[in-house]
């Protein structure tokens, strides 16, 4: 164990991992709760199965994480970075649903219809809001300049 100070804040790669976990949790939870509240399916197009929804979430997660990682290069990163993260996740969700529908062997028109219903209905804004909040969380992790808790006797001072 050394007496060197730890770097302030969380490193950008670690912040991206934590923010990605928060994003996927908020996104899936938010979609479930809003779906129950409005009594509507997240993807109302019948016959597609689960693959387009899963692919949409994976694409949204990848787009969110890549955008956040790119934006955290700034020192310090600005809070407005969360807006491109939300846009990227929204577009990733829509594109992922189309790709998932094509991969599952569905008719391309059904895949586009499912993606447009997500983009224009409640799921798109829910995913974007989850990405906005998770992006702010990741930025806050990097910007925070706090040290861990310490007891008084851990200090190097001899004036106890």
N, C-alpha and C positions, 0 to 999 in steps of 0.2 A: 504494500500500500504506500503510495507516495503522498506528499503534501501539496502536490500541484493542484491548482484550481481546475475544476471541470469547466468546459466551455459553457457559456451562458446560452440558455435556450435549448431547444431540441433540434437535432440535425434535420435538414430537409427530408432525407429519405425516411427517417423514422416518423416524421410528421405526416408524410404522404401515406404511410401504412396505417397509422392511427386514423387519419381523416378518411381513408378508403373504407375502413371498418365502420366508422360512424356513418358514412354515406350509404353503404349497402344496408345497414340496419334501419336508418331513417327511411330509406326508399321503400324497402319491402314492408316495413311496419306502416308507413304512411299510405302506401297503396292498399294495404289490407283494411286499414281503418276507414279510409275514405270510401272504399268499395262497399263496406258495410253500411256506412252512413247514407250514401246515395242509392243503395240497393241496385248496384250495376256492376257488371263484370269489368275487369280491367281491360281485357281484350274481348270485345263483344262478338267478334267474328267466330262462328261455330266451325268445328272440324279442323282446327289447327293444332290442337294439343298443347303441351307445355313448352315445347322447344322454342317457339318464337319469344315467349315471355322470358325464359331463362337467357336466351341469346341477347335479347334486348338489355337485360340487366347487366350481363357481362360486358357488352359494348359500352354501356353507360358508365360502368365502373372503370373500364380501361381508358375511356376518353376523359373522365374526371381526374383519374390519377395522373395521366400524362400531362394534362393541362396544369394541374396543381404543381407537379414536379418541375415543369418548365417555368412556371411563374415564381417558384420559391428560389430561383437563382438570384433574384434581386436582394440587396442588403440595405435596409430591411424590406421585406415584401409588403406591398400595399394591400389594403383591405378590398380594394376594387377588383383584385384578382379573383375573388369569389364569383364575380359575374361571368367571366369567360368559363369558369368551371361549371357553372349552372347551364350555360348555353351548350357546352361540349357534352355534358351528360344528357341533356334533352335530345340533342341530335344523335348521340350514340344510341339512346333508347329506341328512337324511331328507325334508324338504320339497322340496328340489331334485330328488330322485329321483322323487317323485310328479309334480311339474310336468314334468320331462323326459319321463316316460313318457306323460303326456297330450299334450305337444307333439309327440312322435314318432308319435302316432296309435295307441298301444297301448290295450288294454282297461284301464279304470280299476282293475279288480280286480287285474290284473297289476302295475300301478304301485304300488298299496298293498301288495301282497305283496312286491314288491322292496324297498320302503321299510321294511317291517317286518322283513324278513330282514337288512337293513343295521343297523337300530336294535337288534335283539336279538342279532345275530351279532358277529363280530369287527370289521367295518368301523367301526361306531359308536364303540367305545372307541379304536380307532386314530386316528380323526379327532379325537376329543376330546383324546387325549394329545398329538397334534401341535399342537393349538391351545393347550393348556396350556403346553407348552414354548416355543412361539413367542410366546405372550403374555408369559411371563416374560422372554424375550429383549427384546421391545419395551419392557417396563417398565424393565429394566436399562439400556437405551440412554438412556432419558430421565433416569433417576436418577443415572447416572454423572456425576460432576463432575470429570472429568479434562481436562487441557489436552493439546494435541498435543506431541510431542517437540520439544525445543529444544536447540540447541548453546549452549555457554557464551558464545560471542561474540555471540549474538543478544540477550543481556540488555543492558539500558541502563546497567549498572554500569561505571564507569571504572576499577575497581581490578583490572584484569587484570594 
